[in-house]
Amino acid sequence: MAVTNKLKVEVIDYLLRAEHEVKEVVKITDQYPDLSIEEAYDLQKKLIERRMEKTKTKRLGIKLGLTSKAKQEMMGVHEAIYGYLLSDMLAFEWEPLQQHRLIHPKAEPEIAFIMGEDLMGEEVTAADVMKAAKFVVAAIEVIDSRYKDFRFTLPDVVADNCSSAKLILGSKMVKPEELDLSNIGMVMSKNGEMVTTGSGSAVLGHPAEAVAWAVQKLAQRGEGLQKGDIVLSGALSEAVAFDMDDTIIAQFDGLGSVTLSSRYVK
């Protein structure tokens, strides 16, 4: 199908309204079943432009999704997906998330790259990523799909900016070459009880491989990573749902821990 300007406006308004009203909606492919991945990325780009214009936020970086081979097989796809991070998505360990501003949030433990220089091109490798990154940091990404019951197809989730909502960074920054990122172990707990474990190898074998893939895909659209960008390289384990007054802590070998807490604010 052709993504007309009218369709772009309709879909973007639909998704922005769902986020603003904190209300889940039916996935867009129910109405547009032939939506392609490339068309979904076109919608994603316009969605981000509108969101930046409306909220006066700035680009913060990039996030990756479906970086687990198991998740790719489950979704019937052969590659990862990417979305954008904006400055108003950044949250802090010392400030509980406002639960009433989220629909059905889940927490994912990730390794974040802080870029020390620009990086662009379809031939970029994991080694290039390791050289261009200034630091790696423990992170928790909060995903919060606008779609009903967190159910969607691949074009749906891409158009919805890959369910991006919030991210929290740990306080320990380490130079990437000082760690074996593929063998970093991670344990995540919820309210003091362990809920999931994982390792860096779950992210396309090595987190830098996932970032390199994102750079290659961005290059196809004339884009790349910028100095100072934060890049969430993908989840080390499955996502964990959380609710009001929950506390989630993700502990990483060599990177310390990062904490997420939430509360209801009237």
N, C-alpha and C positions, 0 to 999 in steps of 0.2 A: 504494500500500500504506500501511497505517497503522503508524507507528513506535510500537510498544508499549513499555512500560517494560522488558519482558523482552528485546526486541530491542535496545534501547539498551544495556542492561547487557552483553549478549552481544557486541555489536560493539565497545563501548568496551574491555571486557576483552581482546578479541582484538587490538586495535590497541596498547593499552598493553603487553601481553605481548610483542608483536613488537618494540616499541621497547626494552623492558627487556632482552630476550634478544638484541637486535641480530640479528634473524633475519627475513628477508623472508617474507611470507605471500601467499596467494592473495587477490585483490581481493574485497571483500565483495559486489559485485554478481553474482558467480558464484552466490552463494546467495540474494541478494535482488535479482533483476534489475529489479524495478519501483521501486527506491528513487529518489525524486525529489530535485531539488536542495534544495528547502525542507526536506525530511526530513533530508537530509545535513547542512544547517546546524544543525538541531536536535541531531543526533548530535555535530557538531563542538563545539557549546556545552557539552554534557554531558561530552565528552572533556576539554575544557580545565578545566572545574570539577573533575573527578576528578583530573586531573594536578596542579592547584594544591593540592588537598587532600592528595594523596599526597606531593608533593615539597616542600611549603611554599614554593613559588615565588609570585611576584606578577606581575600583568599588566605588561608592558613597552610594549605597543603593538599595532600592526596591520601585517600584510603583505598585499600584493596579488600576484595571479598572473594569468596570461593577459591581460596588459595590452598585448600586441602583437596587432595586427589579423591578422597572419599566423598566430600561434598560435591565435587564436580560430577562424579559418577551418579550420585543421588539425583542431581539436577539434570543429568543427561547432557552435559556440556564438556568441552575439552580444554577450556581455558578459564582464567580468573576474570574478574570484573573490577572496575575502578569507579570511584566517585570523588567528590571534592570536599575538603574541610574548610570551614569558614571560621572567622575569628570568634563569632558568638557561640560556636560549638565547644570552645575550650572551657572546661570546668576545672575546679581545684579540689585537692584532697581535704582542705580545711573548710570547704563550703558545701554542705549537703545539697544534693540535687533536689530541685523542687518537683516532687512526684506528680503534682497536679498538672504539670506542663508536659507530661509524657503519657503516651497511650498504653503501650504494653512493652516496656523496655526490657532489654536483655544486655548482659555484660559479657564482653569478649576480652580475654587477655591477649595482648599483642606486644611486639617489639617495635618501637617507633624509631625511625631514623630522622636525625636533624641534619639537613643538608648544609654543607660548608661551602658549596659552590654550585653553579648552575650545571645541569646535566640534561642533554637532549640528543636524540638520534635513534634510528632503528637498529643500530649495531651495538648499542650499549650492552655491556656484560655485567655480571655480578661483581667482578673485580673492579670495574669502573665505579660501581655504586659504593663499594667499600672505600675507594680512594676519595670520592666526592663527599661522602658523609662525614660530618664532624663528630657527631656523637650518636650513640644508641641509648634508648631510655625505656624503662618498663612503662607500660601503658595499659589502660582499660578503655576500650571503646564501648559506648552505649549505642546500640542499634535500636531503632524504634520505627519499624515499618508503619506506614500510614494505612496499609491494607488490612482488611478484616481477617482476624485470626492468624495474622502473620503468614498468610498464604498468598503465593504469587508465582508467576512465571518469570523467566529470566528477563525478558523485555520490561516487565512491570517493575522489577526491583532496580534495574538500571535507570529507568526513567525517574524513579523515586530517589535518585542519588544514592542508591545502594543502602537504603535504610539509615543513612547517617543521622545522628542526633547529637551526641556529646563525646568528648574524649577527655581523659584525665592522664596526666603524665606524672611519673615518679620523680623524686628529687635527685636521684643518682644518675649522672651522665658519664658514660664511658666511651672511650674511643673504640670504634668497631673492630679494629685490628687486635685489640687486647683480649677479645673473647672468641670462642668457637661458637658462633651463633647458631649453627645447626644442631649443636648438642646442649644448648641451654635448656635446663629443666624448669618447669613451672608448676606450682601448686596453687589452686585458687580455692578459697574458703568463703562460706556465706554464714554469717552470724556464728563464727567460730567452728563450723563444721566443714571439713574438706568436701568439695563438690565436684572438682574436676582436676585433672593433671594433663600436662602436655609438654612438648619440646619444640625447639626451633625447627627441627626437621619436618614438622607437620606443615610448614609453610613452603610448599614447592621444593622441599628438600633443604632449603636454606633461605632465610628471609631476604637476603640480598638478591637472590634469583627472582623473587616476587617483585621487588622494586625495579629491577632491570626490565622485567616484562612490562610493568606499568610505563616506564620511560619509552619503551619501544612503541607501545600502543598510543601514547600521547603524541609521539612524533608523527604518527599517521594523520593527526589532525593539526599539525603545525605547532604543537605545544611541547613542553618539557618541565622538568623540575627547576625550581629557582632557589638560589641561595637563601637559607633561612626556612625553607619549607619543612613542615613536619610530614612524614610519610608513615602511615600505619600499614605495616607490611602484611597483616593478615592474622587471623586467630590461631593460637597454639592449641586450642581445644574447642569443644562445642560451647555455644553461648548459654548463659545462665540467667533465667528470669529473676527479677527482684521487685520488691514492693516497698511500701512506706516503712521507714524505720529499719530497713535491712542495711547491713554493712558487708561489703565484699572486699576481700584482700587478695591480691595476686602477688605471689612471691616468685622471683626469678633468680636462678643461679647467676651470680656475678653482677646483677643489676638491682638488687634490693627488692623493695616492694612498692606497691601502689594501692591506695585505698579509695573505695567509692562508698559513700553513704547517701541515704535519701530520706526525705521527710516531706510531710504535707505542710504547705504554707498557705494560710488563709489570705 
